Amino acid sequence: MSGTAVTIGAYDGVHLGHRALLRQLSDRAAAAGLSTVVVTFDRHPAGVVRPESAPKQLTDLEQKLELLAACGVERTVVIEFDRARADESAEDFVKEVLADRLGARLVVVGEDFHFGHGRKGNVDLLRELGRDYGFEVVGAHLTGDGIAAVSSTRIRTLVAQGDVVGAAELLGRLHEVRGPVVRGDGRGGPELGFPTANLQIGDDIALPSDGIYAGYFTRPDGSVHPSAISVGRRPTFYEAGTASVLVEAYLLHFEGDLYGEPARVSFVRRLRDERQFDSVEDLVAQMHRDAADAERALSAAD
């Protein structure tokens, strides 16, 4: 039997629930002699439909595609989600993408899947259209490895609360952010004695709440460096509300120039809240403690 087994969705985070669904897709495809395809989007649809309340993303597109490929998906189709796509009816989407473009014979989606203009499309409509176009539809419950229902929304909440341990349990990996190393305030090395790598992170990416974390910094060559990571607004130097959020990593036992490198920072454990110190000396003393705490936390996590 020729044709494809297809799943559709934002797949933000490619979390354990997503992976369980992809395993089901692969198993059913193998039994039916179909190739597997993931249909996803170049941005979260909410960023076009309701930009004022669009959720922060757990992965950028590059990382999402890497994670999907690691799940054994044979092909990923990335669809540009623009205003025209948002206004497209569910029926037209199914005909254009699933029937005409992909020759779908099986479609596996989450049981609460919605699509098309006004989110009018759902699993029931897919089944109805499937009878016309010759594909079977499975609505799957997103659970993962014995964990209760997993959702990107739930994981975003954990990340926003700084609970990176809880987020990692549902992601099946550490929460990670990516970006080039850029110049920051310039005081880390000369003034504080702690040179940091400052990452330029997209505004649409989910960051943990302001605080200090133990984690890892990964360079383009694949080398991984234990780090103390600060996410915050430097309240010792800036008045409340005047500084943007900055992600900066102090690489333990490392010397070198990282400017301009694309980097990845992953979060293992929250160490403390961000706070304002009365003096630079007090801040430096705390940074020494943070570095030691990060090293201990990472050793315990290994």
C-alpha positions as CSV (number, residue, x, y, z in Angstrom):
1,M,0.0,0.0,0.0
2,S,1.5,3.4,-1.0
3,G,0.9,6.7,0.7
4,T,1.7,8.4,4.0
5,A,0.9,8.3,7.7
6,V,0.7,11.9,8.8
7,T,0.5,13.8,12.0
8,I,-0.2,17.6,12.2
9,G,0.6,20.1,14.9
10,A,2.8,22.8,16.4
11,Y,4.8,20.1,18.2
12,D,6.3,22.8,20.4
13,G,8.8,21.1,22.7
14,V,8.5,17.7,21.2
15,H,7.7,16.5,24.7
16,L,7.0,13.0,26.0
17,G,3.4,13.1,24.9
18,H,4.4,14.1,21.4
19,R,7.0,11.3,21.3
20,A,4.3,8.7,22.4
21,L,2.1,9.9,19.5
22,L,5.0,9.7,17.1
23,R,5.7,6.2,18.2
24,Q,2.1,5.3,17.5
25,L,2.3,6.9,14.1
26,S,5.5,5.0,13.3
27,D,4.1,1.6,14.5
28,R,0.8,2.0,12.6
29,A,2.7,3.2,9.5
30,A,5.1,0.2,9.6
31,A,2.1,-2.2,9.8
32,A,0.4,-0.5,6.8
33,G,3.6,0.0,4.7
34,L,3.3,3.8,4.9
35,S,6.0,6.4,5.2
36,T,5.8,8.9,8.1
37,V,5.3,12.6,7.8
38,V,5.0,15.4,10.4
39,V,3.2,18.5,9.2
40,T,4.2,21.5,11.4
41,F,4.5,25.3,11.0
42,D,7.2,27.8,10.7
43,R,5.8,29.7,13.8
44,H,3.1,29.0,16.4
45,P,-0.3,29.7,14.7
46,A,-1.3,31.8,17.8
47,G,1.4,34.3,16.8
48,V,-0.6,35.1,13.7
49,V,-4.2,34.5,15.0
50,R,-3.8,36.2,18.4
51,P,-0.3,37.8,18.7
52,E,-1.1,39.7,21.8
53,S,-1.5,36.4,23.8
54,A,0.6,34.0,21.8
55,P,2.5,31.6,24.1
56,K,6.3,31.6,24.4
57,Q,7.9,28.8,22.6
58,L,9.7,25.8,24.2
59,T,11.8,25.3,21.0
60,D,12.8,27.4,18.0
61,L,12.2,25.8,14.6
62,E,15.8,24.5,14.3
63,Q,15.6,22.6,17.5
64,K,12.1,21.3,16.8
65,L,13.2,19.9,13.5
66,E,16.3,18.2,15.2
67,L,14.1,16.7,17.9
68,L,11.5,15.4,15.3
69,A,14.3,13.8,13.3
70,A,15.7,12.2,16.4
71,C,12.2,10.5,16.9
72,G,12.7,8.7,13.6
73,V,10.3,10.7,11.5
74,E,11.0,10.1,7.9
75,R,9.9,13.6,6.7
76,T,8.9,16.9,8.2
77,V,6.9,19.4,6.1
78,V,7.1,22.9,7.5
79,I,4.2,25.1,6.4
80,E,4.4,28.9,6.4
81,F,1.6,30.0,8.7
82,D,0.5,33.5,7.6
83,R,-2.8,35.4,7.5
84,A,-3.9,33.5,4.4
85,R,-3.3,30.2,6.0
86,A,-5.1,31.3,9.2
87,D,-8.1,32.2,7.1
88,E,-8.1,28.9,5.2
89,S,-11.0,26.5,6.0
90,A,-10.4,23.2,7.6
91,E,-11.8,21.5,4.5
92,D,-9.4,23.3,2.1
93,F,-6.4,22.5,4.3
94,V,-7.3,18.8,4.3
95,K,-7.7,18.7,0.5
96,E,-4.6,20.8,-0.2
97,V,-2.1,19.3,2.3
98,L,-3.3,15.9,3.3
99,A,-5.0,14.6,0.2
100,D,-3.4,16.3,-2.8
101,R,0.1,17.0,-1.5
102,L,0.8,14.1,0.8
103,G,-1.5,11.3,-0.3
104,A,-2.4,10.6,3.3
105,R,-3.8,7.1,4.2
106,L,-3.5,7.5,8.0
107,V,-3.7,10.7,10.1
108,V,-2.8,10.5,13.8
109,V,-3.4,13.6,15.9
110,G,-4.0,14.5,19.6
111,E,-7.6,13.9,20.6
112,D,-8.1,17.7,21.2
113,F,-6.6,18.7,17.9
114,H,-8.2,21.7,16.2
115,F,-7.3,23.3,12.8
116,G,-8.6,25.6,10.1
117,H,-10.2,29.0,10.2
118,G,-11.6,29.7,13.7
119,R,-10.3,26.3,14.8
120,K,-13.5,24.8,13.4
121,G,-11.8,21.6,12.3
122,N,-11.4,18.8,14.9
123,V,-11.0,15.0,15.0
124,D,-14.6,14.3,14.1
125,L,-14.4,16.5,11.0
126,L,-11.1,14.8,10.0
127,R,-12.8,11.5,10.2
128,E,-15.6,12.7,8.0
129,L,-13.2,14.1,5.4
130,G,-11.1,11.0,5.7
131,R,-14.0,8.9,4.4
132,D,-14.1,11.2,1.3
133,Y,-10.3,11.2,0.7
134,G,-9.4,7.7,1.8
135,F,-7.6,8.1,5.0
136,E,-8.1,6.7,8.5
137,V,-8.0,9.0,11.5
138,V,-6.7,8.3,15.1
139,G,-7.2,10.7,17.9
140,A,-4.5,10.0,20.5
141,H,-4.3,10.9,24.2
142,L,-1.1,12.7,24.9
143,T,0.5,10.7,27.7
144,G,4.1,9.7,28.0
145,D,5.8,6.8,29.7
146,G,3.2,6.5,32.4
147,I,3.0,10.2,33.0
148,A,-0.4,11.8,33.1
149,A,-1.5,14.0,30.2
150,V,1.4,16.0,28.9
151,S,1.0,19.4,27.2
152,S,3.2,22.2,26.0
153,T,1.0,24.6,28.0
154,R,1.7,22.7,31.2
155,I,5.5,22.7,30.5
156,R,5.5,26.4,29.7
157,T,3.9,27.0,33.1
158,L,6.6,25.0,34.9
159,V,9.3,26.8,33.0
160,A,7.8,30.2,33.8
161,Q,7.8,29.2,37.5
162,G,11.4,28.3,37.3
163,D,10.6,24.6,37.9
164,V,13.1,23.3,35.3
165,V,13.2,19.9,37.0
166,G,9.5,19.5,36.5
167,A,9.7,20.7,33.0
168,A,12.5,18.3,32.1
169,E,10.4,15.4,33.4
170,L,7.7,16.2,30.9
171,L,10.0,17.1,28.1
172,G,12.1,14.0,28.5
173,R,15.2,16.3,28.3
174,L,16.5,19.5,29.7
175,H,14.8,22.7,28.7
176,E,17.2,24.5,26.4
177,V,17.5,28.0,24.8
178,R,19.7,28.9,21.9
179,G,21.3,32.1,20.5
180,P,24.5,33.8,19.6
181,V,26.9,35.0,22.3
182,V,26.8,38.8,22.3
183,R,28.4,41.6,24.3
184,G,26.6,42.5,27.5
185,D,27.2,45.2,30.0
186,G,30.9,44.5,30.1
187,R,31.3,44.3,33.9
188,G,31.3,40.5,34.3
189,G,35.0,40.0,33.9
190,P,36.7,43.3,34.6
191,E,34.4,44.4,37.5
192,L,33.1,41.2,39.0
193,G,35.7,38.6,38.1
194,F,33.1,36.4,36.5
195,P,33.2,36.7,32.7
196,T,29.9,35.5,31.3
197,A,28.6,34.5,27.9
198,N,25.5,36.6,27.2
199,L,23.0,34.9,24.8
200,Q,20.7,36.8,22.5
201,I,17.5,34.9,22.8
202,G,14.4,35.4,20.6
203,D,11.5,37.3,22.3
204,D,9.2,34.4,21.5
205,I,11.2,31.8,23.4
206,A,10.2,30.6,26.9
207,L,12.7,31.5,29.6
208,P,12.7,30.3,33.2
209,S,11.7,32.9,35.7
210,D,14.4,35.3,36.9
211,G,16.9,33.5,39.0
212,I,20.2,31.6,39.1
213,Y,20.4,28.1,37.7
214,A,22.9,25.3,37.4
215,G,23.1,24.0,33.8
216,Y,25.2,23.5,30.8
217,F,26.6,25.6,28.0
218,T,27.2,23.8,24.6
219,R,29.5,25.2,22.0
220,P,29.3,24.7,18.2
221,D,32.0,22.0,18.4
222,G,29.7,20.0,20.7
223,S,31.7,20.6,23.8
224,V,29.6,20.8,26.9
225,H,30.6,23.0,29.9
226,P,29.1,23.0,33.4
227,S,27.8,26.5,34.1
228,A,26.1,28.8,36.6
229,I,23.4,30.6,34.6
230,S,21.7,33.9,35.4
231,V,18.3,34.8,34.0
232,G,17.3,38.3,35.0
233,R,17.5,42.0,35.0
234,R,20.6,42.7,37.2
235,P,18.8,44.6,40.0
236,T,22.0,45.5,41.8
237,F,22.8,47.8,38.8
238,Y,19.5,48.7,37.4
239,E,16.3,50.1,38.8
240,A,13.2,47.9,38.6
241,G,11.6,47.9,35.1
242,T,14.6,49.6,33.4
243,A,16.6,46.5,32.2
244,S,15.6,43.8,29.8
245,V,15.9,40.1,30.7
246,L,19.4,38.7,30.0
247,V,20.6,35.1,29.9
248,E,24.2,34.9,30.9
249,A,26.3,31.8,31.6
250,Y,29.4,31.6,33.7
251,L,31.3,28.6,32.4
252,L,33.0,26.8,35.3
253,H,36.8,26.2,34.8
254,F,36.8,27.8,31.3
255,E,38.8,30.5,29.7
256,G,38.3,31.6,26.1
257,D,36.6,34.0,23.7
258,L,33.0,33.0,22.9
259,Y,31.8,36.2,21.2
260,G,29.7,35.5,18.1
261,E,29.4,31.8,18.6
262,P,26.0,30.2,18.4
263,A,25.4,28.6,21.8
264,R,23.0,26.4,23.6
265,V,22.2,26.8,27.3
266,S,20.3,24.0,29.2
267,F,18.8,24.3,32.7
268,V,19.3,21.5,35.3
269,R,18.2,23.1,38.6
270,R,17.2,26.4,40.0
271,L,19.6,27.6,42.7
272,R,18.0,30.8,44.0
273,D,15.9,33.8,43.2
274,E,17.5,36.9,41.7
275,R,18.0,39.6,44.3
276,Q,19.4,43.0,44.7
277,F,22.6,43.3,46.7
278,D,23.7,46.3,48.8
279,S,27.2,46.4,47.3
280,V,29.2,44.9,44.5
281,E,31.3,43.1,47.1
282,D,28.2,41.3,48.4
283,L,27.2,40.4,44.9
284,V,30.7,39.0,44.1
285,A,30.6,36.9,47.3
286,Q,27.3,35.5,46.3
287,M,28.5,34.7,42.8
288,H,31.3,32.6,44.3
289,R,28.7,30.7,46.3
290,D,26.5,30.3,43.2
291,A,29.4,28.8,41.2
292,A,30.1,26.3,44.0
293,D,26.4,25.5,44.3
294,A,26.1,25.0,40.6
295,E,29.1,22.6,40.5
296,R,27.6,20.6,43.4
297,A,24.2,20.5,41.8
298,L,25.6,19.3,38.5
299,S,27.8,16.7,40.1
300,A,24.7,15.3,42.0
301,A,22.7,15.3,38.8
302,D,25.2,13.2,36.9
